């Protein structure tokens, strides 16, 4: 009888099993960005070594958040990422945003907790390629009534923001407002225009008895809190 043929397995399968074992024990704790992407891509690219693909994504888009928020057409320019893989990554980003939107409606989400706010805004707008102003309208009990993207473009040039935010707060019966916007690919420190528009929004809300509770700027290099830095009291 002929000798039984030995089945050759790709080298990356052993690494894949080790990564799965780590995930089963600790979740993504201790994982680097490329390892999270590598792991997630297993499920849509089961017959490929996803480690080099994950590293190519990070070379192009810098970090995990920017990858999952990237345009699907830009994702498909990365070797190894096709239509389905690109939309899978987009779905992951959308699901994280959806998770935080749903969590923010629950009583255990504290809008006075800066860490939770930063996580929320990073998930909602942190990786957007353009500046986005995101508004949270809150009740007297600090519960979320409504959340919305006010615009996408250049936040500092949006002179209509104060009026539109006041209109939204009155429409939804809010007593306080929290705003957040992103600095794509940059530092979180506010510009002079950011400071000016924040002051205008706070003054406009105050005229109708509504408080601007916080303004958070998120960027790839961190965040900036206006309240933490004494701009809002």
SULVEN-V177238 format. One record per pair of residues at least 24 apart in sequence whose ideal C-beta (glycine too) atoms are under 10 Angstrom apart, sorted by the first residue. I is the first residue (numbers start at 1). GAP is how many residues later the second one is. Records with the same first field share a line. If there is no record, write none. Layout:
BEGIN
I = GAP ; GAP
END
This chain:
BEGIN
10 = 37 ; 38 ; 39
11 = 38
12 = 26 ; 30 ; 36 ; 37 ; 38 ; 39 ; 40
13 = 36
15 = 34 ; 35 ; 36
16 = 26 ; 30 ; 33 ; 34 ; 35
19 = 31 ; 32
28 = 36
31 = 33
32 = 26 ; 32
33 = 24 ; 25 ; 28 ; 29 ; 30 ; 31 ; 32 ; 33 ; 34
34 = 24 ; 25 ; 30 ; 33
35 = 29
36 = 28 ; 31 ; 32 ; 56
37 = 24 ; 27 ; 30 ; 31 ; 52 ; 55
40 = 24 ; 27 ; 28 ; 45 ; 48 ; 49 ; 52
41 = 39 ; 40 ; 44 ; 47 ; 48
43 = 42 ; 45
44 = 37 ; 38 ; 40 ; 41 ; 42 ; 43 ; 44 ; 45 ; 47
45 = 35 ; 36 ; 37 ; 39 ; 40 ; 43
48 = 32 ; 37
49 = 31
50 = 30 ; 35
52 = 27 ; 28
53 = 25 ; 26 ; 27 ; 28 ; 32
54 = 24 ; 26
56 = 24 ; 25
57 = 24 ; 28 ; 32
61 = 66 ; 68 ; 124 ; 159
62 = 65 ; 123 ; 158
63 = 63 ; 64 ; 122 ; 157 ; 158
64 = 28 ; 29 ; 63
65 = 28 ; 31 ; 57 ; 58 ; 60 ; 61 ; 62 ; 63 ; 117 ; 153 ; 155
66 = 27 ; 60 ; 61 ; 62 ; 63 ; 118 ; 119 ; 154
67 = 25 ; 26 ; 60
68 = 24 ; 25 ; 26 ; 27 ; 28 ; 29 ; 55 ; 58 ; 59
69 = 24 ; 25 ; 27 ; 28 ; 53 ; 54 ; 55 ; 56 ; 57 ; 58 ; 59 ; 60 ; 113 ; 115
70 = 57 ; 58 ; 59
71 = 58
74 = 55
93 = 30 ; 33 ; 34 ; 35
95 = 28
96 = 26 ; 27 ; 28 ; 30 ; 31
97 = 25 ; 26 ; 27 ; 28 ; 29 ; 30
98 = 25 ; 26
99 = 24
100 = 24 ; 47
101 = 43 ; 46
103 = 41
104 = 32 ; 34 ; 39 ; 40 ; 43
105 = 38 ; 39 ; 40 ; 41 ; 42
106 = 37 ; 38
107 = 34 ; 35 ; 36
109 = 33 ; 34 ; 35
110 = 32
111 = 25 ; 27 ; 31 ; 32 ; 33 ; 65 ; 67 ; 102 ; 103
112 = 30 ; 66 ; 101 ; 102 ; 115
114 = 100 ; 102 ; 109 ; 111 ; 113 ; 114
115 = 108
117 = 61 ; 63 ; 96 ; 97 ; 99 ; 101 ; 106 ; 108 ; 110
118 = 62 ; 70 ; 98 ; 99 ; 100 ; 104 ; 105 ; 106 ; 107
119 = 99 ; 104
120 = 24 ; 27 ; 58 ; 60 ; 96 ; 98
121 = 57 ; 58 ; 59 ; 60 ; 61 ; 95 ; 96 ; 97 ; 102
122 = 58 ; 60 ; 94 ; 96 ; 97 ; 98 ; 101
123 = 95
124 = 25 ; 56 ; 58 ; 94
125 = 24 ; 27 ; 55 ; 56 ; 57 ; 59 ; 91 ; 93
126 = 54 ; 56 ; 57 ; 58 ; 92 ; 93 ; 94 ; 97
127 = 55 ; 57 ; 58 ; 91 ; 93
128 = 24 ; 53 ; 54 ; 56 ; 90
129 = 53 ; 55 ; 56
130 = 24 ; 25 ; 52 ; 54
131 = 24 ; 25 ; 26 ; 27 ; 50 ; 51 ; 52 ; 53 ; 55 ; 63 ; 86
132 = 48 ; 49 ; 50 ; 52 ; 86
133 = 25 ; 28 ; 31 ; 32 ; 46 ; 47 ; 48 ; 49 ; 64 ; 68 ; 82
134 = 44 ; 45 ; 46 ; 47 ; 48 ; 82 ; 84
135 = 26 ; 29 ; 30 ; 33 ; 34 ; 37 ; 39 ; 42 ; 43 ; 44 ; 45 ; 46 ; 66
136 = 38 ; 40 ; 41 ; 42 ; 43 ; 44 ; 77 ; 78
137 = 28 ; 31 ; 32 ; 33 ; 34 ; 35 ; 36 ; 37 ; 38 ; 39 ; 40 ; 41 ; 73
138 = 31 ; 34 ; 36 ; 37 ; 38 ; 39 ; 40 ; 72 ; 73 ; 75
139 = 33 ; 34 ; 35 ; 36 ; 37
140 = 33 ; 34 ; 35 ; 36
141 = 34
142 = 33 ; 34 ; 36 ; 71
144 = 28 ; 30 ; 34
145 = 24 ; 26 ; 27 ; 28 ; 29 ; 30
146 = 25 ; 26 ; 27 ; 28
147 = 25 ; 31 ; 33
148 = 24
149 = 32
150 = 29 ; 31
151 = 30
152 = 30
154 = 39
155 = 24 ; 26 ; 27 ; 28 ; 36 ; 38 ; 39 ; 42 ; 43 ; 62
156 = 25 ; 34 ; 35 ; 36 ; 37 ; 38 ; 39 ; 40 ; 41
157 = 36 ; 40
158 = 35 ; 39
159 = 38 ; 41
161 = 36 ; 37 ; 39 ; 40 ; 43
162 = 35 ; 36 ; 37 ; 38 ; 39 ; 40 ; 41 ; 42 ; 43 ; 45 ; 50
163 = 37 ; 38 ; 41
164 = 37 ; 40
165 = 35 ; 36 ; 39 ; 40 ; 45 ; 47
166 = 35 ; 38 ; 39 ; 40 ; 41 ; 42 ; 44
167 = 37 ; 41
169 = 35 ; 36 ; 39 ; 40 ; 41 ; 42 ; 43
170 = 35 ; 38 ; 40
174 = 31 ; 36 ; 37
175 = 34 ; 35 ; 36 ; 38
176 = 29 ; 34 ; 35 ; 36 ; 37 ; 38
177 = 24 ; 25 ; 28 ; 33 ; 34 ; 35 ; 36 ; 37 ; 38
178 = 33 ; 34 ; 35 ; 36 ; 37 ; 38 ; 49
179 = 26 ; 33 ; 34 ; 35 ; 36 ; 37 ; 38 ; 47
180 = 34 ; 35 ; 36 ; 37 ; 38 ; 43 ; 45
181 = 34 ; 35 ; 36 ; 37 ; 38
182 = 34 ; 35 ; 36 ; 37 ; 38 ; 41
183 = 34 ; 35 ; 36 ; 37 ; 38 ; 39 ; 40 ; 41
184 = 35 ; 36
185 = 34 ; 35 ; 36
186 = 31 ; 33 ; 34 ; 35
187 = 30 ; 32 ; 33 ; 34 ; 35 ; 37
188 = 28 ; 29 ; 30 ; 31 ; 32 ; 33 ; 34 ; 35 ; 36 ; 37
189 = 28 ; 30 ; 32 ; 33 ; 35 ; 40
190 = 25 ; 27 ; 34 ; 36 ; 39 ; 41
191 = 26
194 = 30 ; 32
195 = 31 ; 36
198 = 28 ; 33 ; 34
199 = 27 ; 32 ; 33
202 = 24 ; 29 ; 30 ; 31
END
